[in-house]
Amino acid sequence: MDDDGRKKCGEESPICGECARLNLPCIPRNSAKATSDVPEASNEKSLPPAATHESPEVIKADTTPNSTDDAASSGRTDDQVSLEFTDWVALIDGEASSGLRERAHLGHSSALKVLPEARASDEDPAPVGTVPPVTLDYFSDFTTEALKDWTVGEKHLLNHYLQVVSRALVVVPDDVNPFLRVLIPMAFESTTVRHALIALSACHLYKVYPDFQRNLLFHRSMTLQGLKSDLDDPGSGPYSLAATLLLCLLEICDGTSRNWILHLHGAKALLANSPNHDPDVRSEFFTDLYDYLCCITAITSHRVPVRRSPRCISRESAHGKRGRTSIHPLYGVGEDIYRLITQINEWIRGYVALGSAAAMDESLKHNALELDQRLRRWTLNDDCIFDKELRELSAAADALRWAAVMRLSQATRRNPVPEAPTTLEVDKILSAMSQIRPGSHVETQLVFPLFMAGASSPDKASRLTVEYRLNVIECTKGFGNIVCAHKLLDEVWARANERQAVHWEVVMHQQFPDLVLL
C-alpha cells in the first residue's frame, strides 16, 4: 500500500485477486513513482475511510450522522458503505493468510540469507562451529574430530538426519534406534554410506528448502558411483547393502520416483550374496528393513520382490525389551499384523495373476477367508493393553489390523462403493487413531490405515478427521509419498462427490503409479 492508499503488487510474487475483487487499480511497486502524480479523481473507486492514515478524530467524524448524509448524497446507501468496509476487512485478512501460506514453504525464508552463499557447498571443509551442536553423539558414537573433513552442507544435513529423519522412521527411543546406532557409525567408515545418508537427509529437507536439491543430486550421484566401485570389493558387502537401502528410502521420500523398486531388488541380490554367519545387529537390521519395505511397498505394487524369510521379526538381543513385550523399531508391537499383510499381498498377487479365473478358484477363496478370520481374531498381549507406554503402539497395531481387513475385502470383492462392513471398519480405524496423540512417534505406522479409512469414508466428518491427521503426518514425517497419498485421496473424494464409483487403485495407477504408503 503506497502513501496515497493505492493497492500495489508484491515485488516477487504479485497476488492480484484482491485488486480484481475490489475493482481497484493494481499498481506495481516499480511503477509507484510513475503513478504518484496521477490525480486521486482518476481512480475508478476510492478506498473506504479505514484505509487512509487519518487521525482518530477524523475517523470518529466519519462515523457521525453527517457522514451518513454525505454517503446518501453521493448516491451510496448504508448497505453499500457497510459492504465496502466488510470487503476491506476481508482484504486485510486475506493478505495475512496469504503470507502464512507463502511462509509454509520456506524456499524464500530470510533464514537462508544469514549463511554465506556456499552454505550448502560440498567442496570445502566447514570451519568449526558453523552448525548447531547436538547431543545425539552419545547414541551414535561419533566425535567432533570425525567431522573435521565434513563440509558445511554435510554437517547440517547430518544434523537434520540425527534430529528428524532417523526418528521419523521408527517407533522406539534414540538409544535403540538402528538408524542411529547402526547407520551413523557406518557413515564414518564408508564414504558410500556417508553420501547415501546425506542424500536421504537432503531429499527430506529440500521438500521445505528447495536449495538443498543440489545437495540431493550431488550426494545421490556420489552414492551411485561409490556403489559401482564397492561391488568389486568383497569386503564392502554390508556397506553396499546399507547404501542401497538408504537409496530405496530416498526414492520413496521423493514421492514421485519409481526407482525405489530397482534399489529394493538390488538389496535382495546383496542379501542373497551375503555370507551365512551368525546374525549380528547390522545384518538383522538390514534384513528387517528389507522385509519391512517389501511388506509396505507390496500393498500398492505387484513388482516388489518377496520377503526374505517368515522368521520371527523381533529379537531381544538386537532391539531390547520394554516390559514383557519386545518393541521392534519398525513394526512396533504389531509384527504379526505385518506378517498377515505380507500374506495378503501374496494372495492378491496370485489373484491378479489368475485374472478372470480367480473368481472360480476355490483355494483362493478359502485362503482369503482364513486370512480374514485370523485378522479378526487377532488380539494384543495383556501387557500391551494395560501398559500405558504401549497404548499408542497397541492402537496403531489395531488400526493396521482393520486396514488389512479392508484391503483384503476390497481385493476379493473389487467393489469401489463403500458397503456397511467397510464403514464399520473405517470407524474401527478412526477409533484406534483417536487414542494416538497428533505428532506422536507412532504416527509413522498410520499412513496405510489412514489411507484405507479415507478411501472408504462416505461422510464429511470421517474425511475431515482423516485429512487432518494425514496433514499432521505430512509435517512431522515429511516424506513426499505422504503428500502424494493425500492428493490421491482428494481425487478419490472428488470423484465420489460426483457419484463416480471408482476404485482407489484405478486412480492410483493412472496418476500415482507405485505410490508407497510408508
FILO-574178 format. One record per atom (N, C-alpha, C): x, y, z. Coordinates in steps of 0.2 Angstrom, whole numbers, plus 5000, padded with zeros to 4 digits. Layout:
BEGIN
XYZ ...
REM end
This chain:
BEGIN
500449945000 500050005000 500450065000 500350114995 500850174995 500550224999 500850284999 500650345003 499950365001 499750354995 499150384993 498550334994 498750274997 498150224998 498050184993 498450174988 498350134982 498650064983 498350014981 498549944981 499149934976 499649904979 500249894975 500449814975 500649794969 500849714969 501449704973 501549644975 502249624978 502749624973 503349634975 503949634970 504049574967 504049514970 504249454968 503649414965 503149404970 502549364968 501949404969 501749444964 501149484965 500549444965 500049454970 499449424971 498849474969 498549474964 498149524962 497349514962 497249454966 496549434967 496149494970 496449524975 496049574979 495949634975 496449654970 496349714966 495649704962 495649644959 495049624954 494449624958 494449594964 493849594968 493549654970 494049704972 493849764974 493749824969 493949804963 493949844957 494449904958 495049894960 495549944962 496049934956 496349994955 496949994950 497549964953 497849914950 498449874953 499049914950 499449934955 500049974953 500649934956 501049914951 501749884954 502149934957 502549904962 503049944966 503549984961 503749954956 504249984952 503950044948 503350044948 503050104944 502650154949 502850144955 502550194960 502650264959 503250284957 503450354956 503150374950 503050334945 502750354938 502050374939 501650334944 500950344945 500850394951 501350424954 501250464960 500950524959 500950554952 500650614950 499950604947 499750544947 499050534945 498550564949 498050604947 497650634952 497150584955 496950594961 496550544965 495950534962 495650584958 495050584955 495050534949 495650514947 495650464941 495550394944 495550384950 495350314952 494650294951 494450234949 493850214947 493450214954 493750194959 493350184965 493850204971 493650244975 494050264981 494050214986 494550214990 494650174996 494150195002 493950145006 493550165011 493950205016 493650245021 493950285026 494450245030 494350185031 494850145036 495450135033 495550145026 496150135023 496650195023 496450245025 496850305025 497150315032 497750355032 498150375038 497850435041 497250435043 496850485047 496950485054 496850535057 496850535065 496250515067 496250495074 495650465077 495050515077 495250585077 494650625077 494350625070 494750625065 494450615058 494050555057 494250495060 493950435059 493250445063 493350475069 492750475073 492250525069 492450575066 491950625062 491650585057 491950535054 491650505048 491150455050 491050445057 490550395059 489950435062 489950505061 489350545063 488850535058 488250565060 487650565055 487750605049 488250655050 488350695044 488750655039 489150615041 489550575036 489050525032 488550505036 488050465033 487650505027 487450565029 487150605024 487550615018 488250625019 488650635014 488650575009 488650515012 488650455008 487950455004 487450475007 486750475004 486750514998 487050574999 487050624994 487550604988 488050564990 488450534984 488150474981 487550454983 487250404979 487350334982 487750334988 487850264991 487450254997 487150194998 486750185003 487150155009 486850155015 487250125021 487450055020 487050015016 487249945015 487849945010 487949995006 488549995001 489150015005 489050065009 489650085014 489850025018 489349995021 489549935025 489849875022 489649865015 489949815011 490649835010 490749895008 491449915007 491949905012 491649925018 492149915024 492249835026 491749795025 491749725025 492349695020 492249725014 492749705009 493449715011 493549775014 494149805016 494449755022 494049745027 494249695032 494449625029 494049605024 494249535021 494849545017 495049605014 495649615011 496249605016 496149635022 496749635026 496849565029 496249525030 496349455032 496649415027 496449425021 496649385015 497449395014 497649455015 498349475014 498749435020 498549435026 498849405031 498849325030 498349295028 498349225027 498749205021 498749245016 499249235010 499949235012 500149275017 500849275019 500949215023 500449185027 500649125031 500749065026 500349065020 500349015016 501049015012 501249075011 501949085007 502449055012 502449075018 502949055023 502948985025 502348945023 502348875025 502848835020 503048865014 503548835010 504148885011 504748865014 505248915016 505748925011 505648915005 506048924999 506348994999 505949045001 506149115002 506249145009 506449095013 506449115020 507149165021 507049215025 507549255027 508149225031 507949165034 508549125037 509049105032 508849095026 509349065021 509849125019 509649185021 510149235019 510649255024 510649225030 511149235035 511749195034 511749135031 512349095030 512649125023 513249115022 513549135016 513249095010 513449115004 513149084998 513349014997 513948995000 514248925000 513948885006 513348905008 513148875014 513048795013 512848775007 512748705006 513348675001 513848705002 514448684997 514648614999 514848574994 515148514995 515848514993 516148564993 516848574990 517348584996 517248625000 517748645005 517548625012 518048605017 517848595024 517548655027 517148635032 516748695036 517248715042 517248775043 517548805049 517148775055 517548775061 517248745067 516648795069 516148765072 515548805075 515048835070 515048805064 514548835059 513948795059 513848745063 513248705063 513048695071 512448705073 512248695080 512448635082 512648625088 512848565091 512248525093 512448455093 511848405095 512148365100 511748335104 511948285110 511848215108 511648195102 511548135100 512148095098 512748125099 513348085098 513448025103 513048035109 513047985114 512747925111 512247925107 511947865104 512247845097 512647885094 512847865088 513647865087 513947875093 514647855093 515147895088 515047955087 515447995083 515748055087 516248085085 516548145089 516648195084 516848255087 516948315083 517548305079 518048265081 518648255077 518448215070 517948175071 517748135065 517448185060 517248245061 516848285057 517348335054 517948335055 518448385053 518448395045 518348345041 518348355034 517648355031 517148365035 516448375033 516348445031 515948455025 515848525023 515248555027 515148615026 514548655030 513948615028 513848605022 513148565020 513148505023 513648465023 513648395025 513548395033 513848445036 513748445044 512948465045 512748515041 512048525043 511548475041 511648435036 511248385034 511348325038 511948315041 511948255046 511548275052 511648345054 511248365060 510448355059 510248365053 509548355051 509348285051 509848245049 509648165049 509648145056 510048165061 510048145068 509448165071 509248225070 508648255074 507948235071 507948235064 507248225061 507248165057 507648145052 507548095048 507548025052 508048015056 508147955059 507547935064 507247985067 506647975071 506047975068 505947995061 505347985058 505247915055 505647875056 505647805053 505547755058 505547765064 505547715069 505047735075 504847685079 504347695085 504747685091 505347685092 505747675098 506147735099 506447735106 506847795108 507547795104 507947845105 508547855102 509047805104 509047785110 509547735112 509547665109 508947645106 508847585102 508647595095 508747655093 508647675086 509147645081 509047595077 509647575072 509847625067 509347675065 509547725061 510147765064 510147765070 510747805074 511247755076 511147705079 511647655082 511947615077 511647605071 511947565066 512247605060 511847645057 512047685051 512547735052 512447775058 512947835059 513647805059 513847755063 514547735063 514747705056 514347675052 514447655046 514647715041 514247775042 514447835038 515147855039 515447845045 516047865046 516647815044 516347755042 516847705040 516847705032 516247725029 516247715022 515947775019 516347805014 516147865010 515447855006 515347795004 514747775000 514147785005 514147755011 513647765016 513547835018 514047865019 514047935021 513647975015 513847965009 513448005004 512747985003 512547925004 511947895004 511447925010 511747935016 511447955022 511348035021 511848065018 511748145017 511248155012 511248115007 510748115001 510048115004 509948065008 509248055011 509048115015 509548135019 509348195023 509248255018 509548265013 509448325008 508748315005 508648255003 507948245000 507348265004 507448245011 506948265016 506948335017 507548375017 507548445019 507348485013 507448465007 507348505001 506548515000 506148475003 505448475002 505248545006 505648575010 505548635014 505948685011 506548675010 507048725007 507348695001 507048714995 507248694988 507948694987 508348744990 509048754989 509448684990 509148644994 509548584996 509448524991 509148544985 509048494980 509748484977 510148534976 510848524973 511248474978 511148474984 511448434989 511248364987 510548354986 510248284985 510548264978 510648304973 510848274967 511548254967 511948294971 512648284971 512848224975 512548214981 512648154985 512348094982 511848094979 511548034976 511948014970 512248054967 512748044961 513348004964 513648034970 514248014973 514047944976 513447934978 513247864981 513247814975 512947824970 512947784964 513647764962 514147814961 514747804959 515147754964 515047774971 515347734976 515147654976 514447644975 514147584974 514547544968 514647574963 514947544957 515647524958 515947554962 516647534964 516647484970 516247494974 516147444980 515947374978 515547374973 515347304971 515947254969 516547284967 517047244966 517547224972 517347254977 517647244984 517247194988 517547134989 517147084993 517047105000 517447145003 517347165010 516847225011 516547245005 516147305006 515447285006 515247225006 514547205006 514047235011 514247245017 513747275022 513647345020 514147385018 514147455016 513747465010 513847425005 513447424999 512647415001 512547365005 511847355007 511547415010 511947445015 511647495019 511547555014 511947575009 511947625005 511347615000 511247554998 510647534994 509947544997 509947525003 509347535007 509147605008 509647645009 509647715010 509347745004 509647724998 509347754992 508647734991 508447674993 507747654992 507347704996 507547715002 507147765006 507147835003 507647855000 507747914997 507247924992 507147874987 506747874982 505947874984 505847844989 505147844992 505047914995 505547944999 505448005001 505348054996 505648044990 505448094984 504748104983 504448044983 503648044982 503448024975 503848054970 503548044963 504047994959 504647974963 505047924959 504847854960 505047814954 504847744954 505547704955 506047734956 506747704956 506847664963 506347674968 506447634974 506347554972 506047544967 505947464965 506647444963 507047474959 507647454957 508147444963 508147494968 508547484974 508347424978 507647414979 507447354983 507647294980 507647284973 507847224970 508647214971 508947274971 509747274972 509847254979 509447274984 509547254991 509447174991 508947154988 508847074988 509447034985 509747064980 510347024977 510947034982 511047084985 511547094990 511447054996 510847044998 510647005004 510746925002 510646904996 510646844994 511446824993 511846874992 512546854991 512946864998 512646885003 512946905009 513146835013 513646825016 513846765019 513446745025 513346685025 512846655030 513246645037 513246685041 513646685048 513146705053 513346695059 512846715065 512646785064 512046795064 511746865063 512046915069 512246975067 512347025072 511847085071 511947135075 511447195075 511347225068 511947225064 511947255057 511547215053 511647155052 511347105047 510647095049 510447095055 509747085057 509347155055 509647215057 509347275055 509247275047 509747265043 509647265036 509147215033 509147155036 508547105034 507947135036 507847155042 507247185044 506947245040 507447285039 507247345035 507047325028 507347275025 507247255018 506547215018 506347175023 505747145024 505147195025 505347245029 504847295031 504647335024 505147355020 505047395014 504647345009 504847285009 504447235004 503747235006 503547225013 502947225015 502547285014 502747345015 502347405014 502347425006 502847415003 502847434996 502347384992 502347324994 501947274990 501147284991 500947334995 500247344996 500047384990 500447424987 500247454981 500547444974 501047394975 501447374969 501547294969 501447264963 501547194962 502247174959 502647224958 503347214956 503847214961 503647204967 504047204973 504347134974 504947124976 505247064977 504947034984 504946974985 504646944991 505046954997 504746945003 505146955009 505646895009 506246905013 506746865013 506546795017 506246805023 506046745026 505446755031 505146705033 504546715038 504746715045 505346725046 505646715053 505346765058 505446755064 505246805069 505546865068 505146925069 505446985067 505847015073 505547015079 505847055084 506347005088 506847035090 507346995094 507647045100 507647015105 507847055111 508547075111 509047035108 509747045108 509847115103 509447125098 509547175094 509247245096 508647235099 508147295099 507947305106 508147265111 507947275118 507247255120 507047255126 506347245128 506147305132 505447315132 505147355137 504547325140 504647305146 504147265150 504247195147 503647165146 503647095143 503547095136 503547145132 503447145125 504047185122 504247145117 504847175113 504547225108 504847285108 504547335103 505047345097 504847325092 505347325086 505347395083 505947415081 505947485079 505547505073 505447455069 505047465063 504247445064 504147385067 503547355067 503147375074 503447405078 503147415085 502947345088 502347345090 502047285094 501647245089 501547265083 501147235078 501447185073 502047155075 502347115070 501947065067 501447035070 501046985067 500647015062 500447075063 499947105058 500347115051 501047135052 501447145046 501547075042 501547025046 501646955043 500946945039 500446955042 499746945038 499646995032 499947055033 499947095027 500347075022 500947045023 501347015018 500946955015 500646915019 500246855016 499646885011 499346935013 498846965009 499146995003 499647025003 500047054997 500146994992 500346934995 500546874991 499846844988 499346844992 498746824990 498446864984 498446934984 498246974979 498646964973 499346954974 499746944968 499546884964 499346834968 499146774964 498446784961 498046824965 497346834962 497446874955 497846924955 497946964949 498246914944 498646874945 499046834940 498546784937 498046764941 497546714938 497046754933 496946814934 496446854930 495746834931 495346824926 494646814927 494546744930 495046694930 494946634933 494946634940 495246694943 495246694950 494646684954 494046714951 493446714954 493146644955 493446594951 493146524952 493646484956 494246504958 494746464961 494546464969 494346404971 494146384977 494646394983 495246374981 495846384986 495946454987 495946494982 496046574984 495446594989 494846574987 494346594992 494446574999 494646504999 494746485006 495346515010 495846535006 496446565009 496246635011 495846675007 495646735009 495146735015 494746685016 494346685021 494746665028 495246625027 495646615033 496046675035 496346715030 496646775032 496246825036 495646825033 495146875036 494946855043 494846795044 494746765051 495346775056 495946765053 496546775058 496546845060 496446895055 496446965057 495946985062 495346955061 494846975065 494946945072 495246885073 495346855079 495946885083 496346915079 497046945082 496846985088 497246975094 497247015100 497947035102 497947085106 498547115109 498747075115 499447075117 499647045123 499347085129 499247055134 498947085140 499347145142 500047135142 500447195144 500447255139 500247245133 500147295128 499447335130 498947305133 498347335134 498347375141 498747345146 498747385152 499347425153 499847425149 500447465150 500347535146 500347585150 500247655147 500747675142 501347655142 501847665137 501747635131 501347575131 501247545125 500547555122 500147595125 499447605122 499447635115 499847685114 499847715107 500147665102 500647625104 500847575099 500347515098 499947505103 499447455103 498847485098 498647545099 498147575095 498347575088 499047585086 499247585079 499247515076 499447465080 499347395078 498647375077 498147405081 497447395079 497247425073 497447485072 497247525066 497547485060 498147455060 498447425055 498047355053 497747325059 497347265058 496747275054 496447335055 495747345052 495947375045 496447405044 496647425037 496847365033 497147315036 497247255032 496647215030 496147215035 495447185034 495147225028 495147285027 494847325022 495247305015 495947305016 496247295010 496147225007 496047175011 495847105009 495147105006 494747135009 494047145007 493947175001 494247234999 494247264993 494547224987 495047184989 495347144984 494947084982 494547054986 494147004985 493547024981 493247084983 492647104980 492647144974 493247184974 493347234969 492747284968 492547304973 491947354974 492147414976 492247464972 492447534975 491947574979 491347544979 490747584983 490847564990 490847604995 490947585002 490247545004 490347495008 489747455010 489747455018 489247425021 489147435028 489747405032 490047345030 490547325034 491247365033 491347395027 491847445026 491747505031 491147525031 491047585035 491247575042 491047515045 491147495051 491947485052 492347465048 493047455048 493347525048 493047575045 493347645045 493247675052 492647655055 492547685062 493047645067 493247585065 493747555070 494447585069 494647605063 495247635062 495247705065 494747745064 494747815067 494647805075 494347755077 494347745085 495047735087 495447685084 496047675086 496547735086 496447775080 496847835079 496747885084 496147885087 495947935092 496347935098 496647875099 497047855105 497747875105 497947905099 498647925097 498647995096 499148025100 499148105100 499448125093 499148185091 499448215085 500148225086 500648205081 501348225082 501748165086 501348115088 501648055091 502148025087 502647995089 503147955085 502847895082 502247875085 501847815082 501547825076 501447895074 501147915068 501447885062 502147865062 502447835057 502147775054 501747745058 501347675056 500647695054 500447755054 499747775052 499547785045 500047795041 499947815034 499447765030 499647705031 499247655027 498547645030 498447645037 497747645040 497347705038 497647765038 497347825037 497147825030 497547805025 497347805018 496747755017 496747695020 496247655019 495547675022 495647715027 495047735030 494747795026 495247835024 495047895019 494747875013 494947825010 494747805003 494047775004 493847755009 493147725010 492747765015 492947825016 492547865021 491947895017 491347885019 490747905015 490447975017 490747995023 490448065026 490948115027 490748175028 491248235028 491648225035 491348205040 491648205046 492248165046 492148105044 492748055043 493248075039 493048105033 493548135028 494048185032 493648235035 494048285038 494548265044 494248215047 494748185053 495348155050 495248115044 495748085041 496248135038 495948185034 496348235031 496848275036 496448295042 496848325047 497448295049 497348225051 497948185054 498448175048 498248165042 498748155037 499148215036 498848275036 499148335036 499648345041 499548325047 499948325053 500548285051 500448225049 501048175047 501448205041 501148235037 501548275031 502048315034 501848355040 502348405043 502848365047 502648315051 503048285056 503548235053 503248195048 503648145045 504048175039 503648215035 503948255030 504148215023 503948155022 504048115016 503648135011 503848145005 503448164999 502948114997 503048044998 502548004997 501848015001 501948045007 501348055010 500948115007 501248165004 500948215000 500548184995 500848134991 500548104985 499948064988 500048034993 499447994996 498848044997 499048105000 498448155001 498148174995 498548184990 498248204983 497848154980 498048094981 497648034978 496948034982 496948034989 496348034992 495948094990 496148154989 495748214987 495448194980 495848164976 495548144969 494948094970 495048044974 494547994975 493948024978 494048074983 493448104986 493148154981 493448184976 493148224971 492748184966 492948124965 492548084960 491948054964 492048034970 491548014974 490948064975 491148124975 490648184976 490248194970 490548174964 490248174958 489848104956 489748064961 489448004960 489747954956 490447954955 490847914951 491047854955 490847794954 491147734958 491747714955 492347734958 492947714955 493347694961 493747634960 494247604965 494847654965 495047664972 495647704973 496247674969 496347614968 496947584964 496947604957 496347614954 496247634947 496547704947 496347744951 496647814951 497347814952 497547774957 498247774959 498747754953 498547704949 498847684943 498847734938 498347774937 498347824932 498747884934 498747904940 499047974942 499647964947 499647914951 500247904956 500447834956 500747804950 500947734950 501547724955 501447664958 501947634963 502047684969 501447714971 501447754977 501547704983 501947734987 502147694993 501847724999 501447685003 501047705009 501447695015 502147725015 502547715021 502447775025 
REM end
